[in-house]
């Protein structure tokens, strides 16, 4: 059994905005591209062009339809899933060889593939389904928060963030130190009411999800239409301007 280090002051992690994620899978593709040549390489695929393609992906995006409820319209929720780098990571404590470990300096959970025997105990222990088993290499793999990128002094500072964050076209993914109460990412979670997944389990995942905002109801849409009709009461000059801008 592998021991966890004392809780670190620095807690690097992701914050994912479920309100602005559009399910484009850019995060998954960028992650695959970067990590196919990085510290966790290779991310192998099997039968990629056949009837049953499968392989190793650190980021996966699931889409769900949410029924209309309490005057809220039916919506689609896109839910990105990857390792949450738990404070009390169960995948680490069940590892018999010490291959799964949590870094004391920044809280990132990693896998030492030289020690991994592919027993899959970590994947069974993880309630979030964040572990990936490589059939080709016979070892476990997982999100590294692009540790070989975020500390790389040979690339521009603005690029020192996980590939998934860099690639997101809607800026739905954020990266930073969630242990720093003065950081932008900590304040974002506080302002938007960010939540952790299944807190009742006690694993204390570092990553947070920002909930969807309430959508405009039909009644509010009607109110907007009535305000537009009131434009006929505007002075002549403003009515002309309104017509020009409405073309």
C-alpha positions in Angstrom: 0.0 0.0 0.0 1.3 3.5 -0.9 1.1 6.2 1.6 -0.2 9.7 0.9 2.0 12.8 1.6 0.8 15.4 4.1 -1.7 17.8 2.4 0.2 20.3 0.3 -0.4 24.0 0.5 -0.2 24.2 -3.3 -3.1 22.4 -5.0 -2.9 22.5 -8.8 -6.1 21.6 -10.6 -8.7 22.4 -13.1 -12.0 24.3 -12.9 -14.5 23.3 -15.6 -17.4 25.6 -16.5 -20.4 23.5 -17.4 -22.3 26.6 -18.5 -19.9 27.4 -21.4 -18.7 23.9 -22.4 -20.1 23.1 -25.8 -18.9 19.5 -26.0 -16.6 20.0 -28.9 -14.0 17.5 -27.6 -11.1 20.0 -28.4 -9.8 19.3 -24.8 -9.8 15.5 -25.4 -8.0 15.8 -28.8 -5.4 18.4 -27.6 -4.7 16.2 -24.5 -4.3 13.1 -26.7 -1.9 15.0 -29.1 0.3 16.4 -26.3 0.5 13.4 -24.2 1.1 11.0 -27.1 4.7 12.4 -27.0 5.0 13.6 -23.4 5.7 12.1 -20.0 2.8 9.6 -20.2 3.5 8.5 -23.9 2.5 6.7 -25.8 -1.3 6.8 -25.7 -2.1 3.8 -27.8 -5.2 3.1 -29.9 -6.4 -0.3 -30.9 -8.3 -1.0 -34.1 -8.7 2.8 -34.7 -10.4 2.4 -38.1 -12.4 -0.7 -37.4 -15.8 -1.4 -36.1 -14.7 -1.3 -32.4 -12.0 1.3 -32.0 -10.8 1.9 -28.4 -7.7 3.3 -26.7 -6.3 5.5 -24.0 -7.8 9.0 -23.5 -7.1 11.1 -20.4 -10.1 13.5 -21.2 -13.5 12.2 -22.1 -16.6 14.3 -22.7 -20.1 13.0 -21.9 -23.3 14.7 -23.1 -26.6 14.5 -21.3 -30.1 15.9 -21.9 -31.6 17.6 -18.9 -35.4 17.6 -18.9 -37.4 20.9 -18.4 -37.9 21.6 -14.7 -39.2 24.5 -12.7 -39.8 26.7 -15.7 -36.3 26.0 -17.0 -36.2 24.8 -20.6 -34.7 21.4 -21.7 -30.9 21.8 -22.0 -27.9 19.7 -23.0 -25.1 19.3 -20.4 -21.7 18.5 -21.7 -19.6 16.9 -18.9 -15.8 16.6 -19.4 -14.2 13.9 -17.2 -10.6 13.4 -16.2 -8.5 12.8 -13.1 -9.6 15.1 -10.2 -6.2 14.8 -8.3 -8.0 14.0 -5.0 -6.5 15.1 -1.7 -7.2 11.7 -0.3 -6.6 9.8 -3.5 -7.9 6.2 -3.1 -6.0 5.1 -6.3 -2.8 5.9 -4.5 -3.5 4.1 -1.2 -4.5 0.8 -2.9 -1.4 0.6 -5.2 0.7 -2.3 -4.1 3.9 -1.2 -5.8 4.0 2.6 -5.2 3.4 3.2 -8.9 0.5 5.5 -8.2 1.7 8.5 -6.1 0.7 12.0 -5.1 3.3 14.8 -5.3 3.9 16.6 -2.1 4.9 19.8 -3.8 1.8 20.5 -5.8 -0.7 17.7 -5.2 -0.6 16.2 -8.7 -1.4 12.5 -8.8 0.9 10.5 -11.2 1.8 7.0 -12.2 5.3 5.7 -12.4 4.9 3.2 -15.3 8.2 1.5 -14.4 6.6 0.3 -11.2 3.1 -0.4 -12.5 2.2 -4.1 -12.9 -1.2 -3.4 -14.4 -3.2 -4.9 -11.6 -5.9 -2.3 -12.1 -6.6 -1.9 -8.4 -6.3 1.9 -8.8 -9.0 1.9 -11.5 -11.4 -0.1 -9.3 -10.7 2.2 -6.4 -11.4 5.4 -8.4 -15.1 6.3 -8.1 -14.7 8.9 -11.0 -13.6 6.4 -13.7 -10.5 8.5 -14.3 -7.9 5.7 -14.8 -7.1 4.3 -18.2 -5.5 0.9 -18.8 -3.2 0.5 -21.9 -3.8 -3.0 -23.3 -0.7 -2.6 -25.4 1.7 -1.7 -22.6 0.0 -3.4 -19.8 0.1 -0.4 -17.4 -2.3 2.2 -16.0 -2.3 5.8 -17.3 -4.0 9.0 -16.3 -4.2 12.8 -16.6 -0.9 14.3 -15.5 -2.1 18.0 -15.7 0.5 18.1 -18.4 3.2 18.3 -15.7 5.9 18.2 -18.4 4.3 21.4 -19.9 3.3 23.5 -17.0 6.9 23.6 -15.6 8.6 23.8 -18.9 10.7 27.0 -19.0 11.6 26.5 -22.6 8.1 27.4 -23.8 6.4 30.8 -23.5 4.9 31.4 -20.1 1.4 31.8 -21.5 1.6 28.3 -22.8 2.5 26.7 -19.5 -0.9 25.3 -18.8 -2.5 22.0 -19.6 -3.1 21.3 -23.3 -6.9 20.9 -22.7 -7.0 24.4 -21.1 -5.0 25.9 -24.0 -7.2 24.4 -26.6 -10.7 25.1 -25.2 -12.4 27.5 -27.7 -15.0 28.8 -25.2 -12.6 29.2 -22.2 -14.6 26.7 -20.3 -11.5 25.2 -18.7 -9.3 27.0 -16.1 -6.1 26.0 -14.4 -4.3 27.2 -11.3 -3.6 26.8 -7.7 -6.8 26.0 -5.8 -5.0 26.2 -2.5 -4.2 29.9 -3.0 -7.2 32.0 -1.8 -5.8 35.0 -3.7 -5.6 33.2 -7.1 -8.0 34.0 -9.9 -9.2 30.4 -10.1 -10.0 30.2 -6.4 -12.0 33.4 -6.6 -13.8 32.1 -9.7 -14.9 29.0 -7.8 -16.1 31.1 -4.9 -18.0 33.6 -7.0 -19.7 30.9 -9.2 -20.4 28.4 -6.4 -18.0 25.7 -7.8 -18.6 22.2 -6.6 -16.6 19.0 -6.0 -17.9 15.7 -7.3 -19.4 13.3 -4.7 -18.0 15.1 -1.6 -19.8 12.5 0.6 -17.0 10.0 -0.3 -14.4 12.0 1.5 -11.7 11.9 -1.2 -11.6 15.7 -1.5 -11.1 16.1 -5.2 -9.1 19.2 -6.1 -10.9 19.9 -9.4 -14.1 21.9 -9.4 -17.1 22.2 -11.7 -19.0 25.5 -12.2 -22.8 24.8 -12.5 -24.9 25.9 -15.4 -26.7 29.2 -15.0 -30.4 29.5 -15.2 -31.8 29.9 -18.7 -34.2 32.6 -19.8 -37.8 31.4 -19.5 -40.6 31.9 -22.0 -42.1 34.7 -19.9 -38.9 36.6 -20.0 -38.7 36.2 -23.7 -42.2 37.7 -23.9 -41.1 40.7 -21.8 -38.1 41.3 -24.2 -40.5 41.4 -27.2 -42.8 43.9 -25.4 -39.8 46.1 -24.8 -38.9 46.1 -28.5 -42.4 47.1 -29.4 -42.1 50.1 -27.1 -39.4 51.5 -29.5 -42.3 53.0 -31.5 -42.6 55.6 -28.7 -39.1 56.8 -29.1 -38.3 60.2 -30.6 -38.1 60.3 -34.5 -34.3 60.4 -34.5 -34.0 57.3 -32.2 -36.7 55.5 -34.2 -34.7 56.0 -37.4 -31.5 54.8 -35.7 -33.3 51.8 -34.4 -34.5 50.9 -37.9 -31.0 51.3 -39.4 -29.4 49.1 -36.7 -32.1 46.5 -37.0 -31.5 45.8 -40.7 
